[in-house]
Amino acid sequence: MADLAYAFSKRHLLGIEGLNRLDIEDLLNLGDRYVELNRRRVKRADILAGRTLLNLFFDNSTRTQSSFEIAGRRLGADVVTMQVATSSVKKGETLVDTAITLNAMKPDLLVIRHASSGAVKLLSRKVDCGVINAGDGSHEHPTQALLDALTIRRRLGDIGGLRVAICGDVLHSRVARSNVALLNILGAEVRLIAPRTLTPPGAAGWGASLFTDMRKGLEGCDVVMMLRLQQERMDGAYLPSAREFFHFYGLDDEKLACAKPGALIMHPGPMNRGVEIESGVADHKDRSLITEQVEMGVAIRMAVLERLAAAAPVTEPAP
């Protein structure tokens, strides 16, 4: 495992792609330290004092946006969250012009969520600060995958050799893409379980086994990670009804029994209870990690902010 002095050199976090095992383990190790800090009465580490963190959310978010705000403030940063609904973007300003305008304000770190895949990478080319992808379209959500890995590691130890099932709306899920990439790097066996209509065309090349039968897909799994059914991204007949989806792909006690005894349950939220997951399963006091995922989100985002701030080039004014 990487030690805490590991020289993390990435300027941006645009996706899991581009990270190596040492990068990931370094962020998980630092995230572990921040879990302990966040459980203290005084939750402050002024590592980013004097730095400015700008949150730019073009796409709706509650957990991720709040998590980054808390993470930035606990590190001592000046945190500004831009209300895109009332911004110049709504008045017709282009994404590139928005980036140029924001760059002129000299932020140190920029967290971006956008509905279009690739938008965050485009913005990263137009600014001088570190950029963190908080979710771009159906492409990637790297901090979600990192927090999921931290959650699993703290409960089960080494992720290598674990069998992890990712189930549901894989087609529209940036969470699935980032998790498959990260879990493969850490040596887990990954299974994707979804109806054919919600399986991406290129999923066979992701490095995961594909299943359309949920019971078969769950056999021997240590972790069952459910995905939100993203109906707001669906513009066609992907499934007959939410009731039928739950019948075949919703996680209930009967389907969970196909997994390994004691298998852990995860969900990135927000949950559609009775559609992707039964309430009794979601709230299982010993096996559900859903609340822990939220807690790990703050810690891992603190780790990402610290590492990217440290990796930023230092520019001094000319004499």
N, C-alpha and C positions, 0 to 999 in steps of 0.2 A: 504493500500500500504506500501511496505517496505520503511524505511527511508534510508538516505544516509549513516548511520553508520552501516547498516546491515552487519553482519559478513559472507561474502561470503567465503565459505570454500573449494570449488572445486579446485583441483589441475590442472585438465585438462578440456577443453571443447571439448568433443568428439562427442556430440550429444545433442539434446534436452532431450532425455531419460536420466534420472538421475538428471535433474533439477526439483526443485519444484516451486510452484507459487512465493514464496518469492525470490528465486534466480532470476527468470525471471523479476519480478517487480523491483528488485534492479538494474539489468542491464539496464532496460528501463529507470528508473529514472536517473541513471548516464548518460546514453546516451542522455537524454534530456538536461542535463547540458552541454554536449559537443557540442550539436547542437548550443547552444548559443555562446560557445567559438569559434566554427568554422565560425561563421558569423561576428566575429570581424576582425578588420584590422590586429591585431597581434594574430596569432593563435598558441600560444605556452603554454604548461603546462609541465614543466620539471619534471614530476612525475617519469619518467623512465630514468632520467639522469644517465649515467654510466651502464645502462643495455643494453644487446645485444639481438636484435630480429632477428631471422634467418627465412627467408621465403624460403620454399622448395616446388616448384611447379613442380610435375612430369606431371601434366595434364595442358593443355593450359588454360590461364586465362588472362583477361585484367582488368575487373572491380574489382574482388576480390583481385588480387595481388596488383594492384595500390592502392586500398583502404587500405590494411594493411600497405603498405609502407608509405602512407601519415599519417595514424593513428599513427604508431610507431614514425615517425619523429616529429609529433606535440606534442608527449609526451616526446620528448627529448632522445629517445633511439637511439643507434647505430644500424642501419638497414642494413642487408646484404641479398640480394636476390640471391639465388644460381641458376645458369643457368644449369638446369638438362641436357639439350641437349648436353652440352660440359663437363658434369661431369663424374666421374668414373662409375656412374650407366650405362652409355652407353658403357662402356668398360667391362661390365660383373659383376661389384660389386653387391653383394646381398643387399637387402633392410636392412637387419639386420646389415651387415657390414657398410653400409652407416650411420645408426643410431649410431653405436659405434664410428665411426670416428667423426661425428658431435658432439656427446656428449663430446668427448675429448677436443673440442674447448670451452667448458663451456658457451654455450648460456644460456640466462635466459628464453627465450620464443621461441618456435618453431611453426611456422605456416606451415601446410602441406596440399597440395592437391594431391590426387593420384587417378588413374583410377580404382583401385581395392577396392571394399568394404572391410572394415576391416583393410586395410593397415595402416591407421593412428593409430588405437588402438594398433596394433602390435608395431609400432615405439614408442608409448608412454610408453611401458613397458621396453624399452631399453635405455631411456634417463632419466636424473635427473631433467630436466627443465619442465616447463609447456608447454603443447601441445594443439594447437587449430586446430580443424578439419576445413579446408577450402573447404571441399567437398571430399568425398571418394566414387568413383563409383556411384552406384544408391542408396547408403545408406542414408547419412545425409549431411546437409549443415546448421549447427546450426546458424551461424551468419547471414545467409540470412533470416531465420525465425525470428530472433530477430529484424533485421532491418525492416522487413515487419510489424511486430507487432508495432514497434515504429512509423512507417509511419501511420498506421491505427489509433493508439491511439492519435497521435497529431492532426489528422483531425476529428475523431469521438468520442474521449473520451474513456470511458470504453468499452473494447472489449467484455465483457460478454453480451450475448444475441444477438450479431450481427450474421447475416447469411452470411457466406463467401463461395463463389464457387471457386474451384480450377479446372481449365479446360485445357485439352489437353493431352500431352504425360506424363501421370501419371506413366506409367510403368518404364520409365527410369529416373524419376525425384527425385533426392535427396531433391530438394526444396519442393516438395509436401509432402514427408515423414516428414520432419522437421516441416513444417508449420502445418500439421494436428496435430502433437503431441503438439505443442505449443498452437495452438488455442483451442484445447480441454482443456488444463490445465487452460487457461484463461476464459473458459466458453462460447466460441462461438459455433454456430452450423455450421458444416463444410459439404460441399457437394463436391464430386468428380465427374467431368463430363469428360467422355472419351469414345472413341469407345472400344468395348470389347477387341480388339487386343492390346490396349494400357492401359488396366486396369490390375494392378498386381493381381496375383492369390489370395493373402491373403488380398486384400484391404478391404474386408467385415469386417475384424477384426480390422481395424484401428480406428474405432470410428467416421466414416463419412458415410453419405448417398451416395449411388452410383447411377449415372444416365448415360444413353447412349444418351438420348435426351437432347440436350443443352438447348432448349427453356424451357422445363419443369424444368430442373435443375436450371435455372437462376431465376425462379419465386420467387419474394420477397427477392432477395439477396441484401445486403448492399454493398458488395465488390465482384468484379469479378477479380480473379487473373489468368491470362493466363500463360501458360508454354511454353517454347521453344520446338519445335519439334526437338528432338535430333537424327537427321538422322545419325550422325556419330556413334551412339551406336546401330544402327539397322542392324541386319544381316539376316533379313527375310522379308517377305511380310506383314508388319504391316499395310500398307494402300495403296490403289491403286495409288494415286497421290496426290501431294501437292494441286492441284486445288480442288480435291474432298474433301480433308481434310478441306480446307477453307470453302467450301460450307456447310458442316455439323457442323464444330467445330471452324471455324474462327470467331473472335468477330467483328461484324459489327453493324451498327446502328439498324438494324432490330432485331437481336438477343438481343442486349443490352436493347432494349425496354421491354423485358420480365422481366428484373430485376426491383428492386425498383426504382422509379423515383429519379434521382440524384445519382444512384449507382456509386461507385468509381472504377477506372480501375487500375490494377497493372500488372506488368510483370518484372521478374527478369533480363531479358536481357541475351544475345543479342537477339533482336527481329528479326524474319523473317516477315517483313511486307508483307501483302497480303497472308500469309500462316496461322499464328496464330491470326493476328490482322490487321484490316484495319487502314491505316495511319491516317485517320481523327479521329478515335476513340483513337488511341494511343497518338495523339497530342492534345486531347481535353483540352482546357486551364483551365477548372473548375473541370473536373472529373478525368483526368489522374494524377496518383501519381507516374508515372514512373521515372521522374527526381528527385522527392523527395526521392524515394527509394535509388537512388545513393548517395544523400546527407546524408541520415540516415545511410548508410553503413559505412562511415568514423566515424561518431559519435559512433555507437554501437560497432565498433571494437576498438575504443579507450577505451570504457568502459570495454570490455572484457580483453584487455591487462592490464589495470590498476588492475582489480580485480584478475586476475591470478598471476600477479607479486606480489601483496600484500599477496596472499595465499601461495606463494612458501616458502618452509622451509628455514630458515636461517642457513647456515653452516659456522662456523668460523674455521680458521686453528688451528690445535693443537698447544699448547704453546711449 
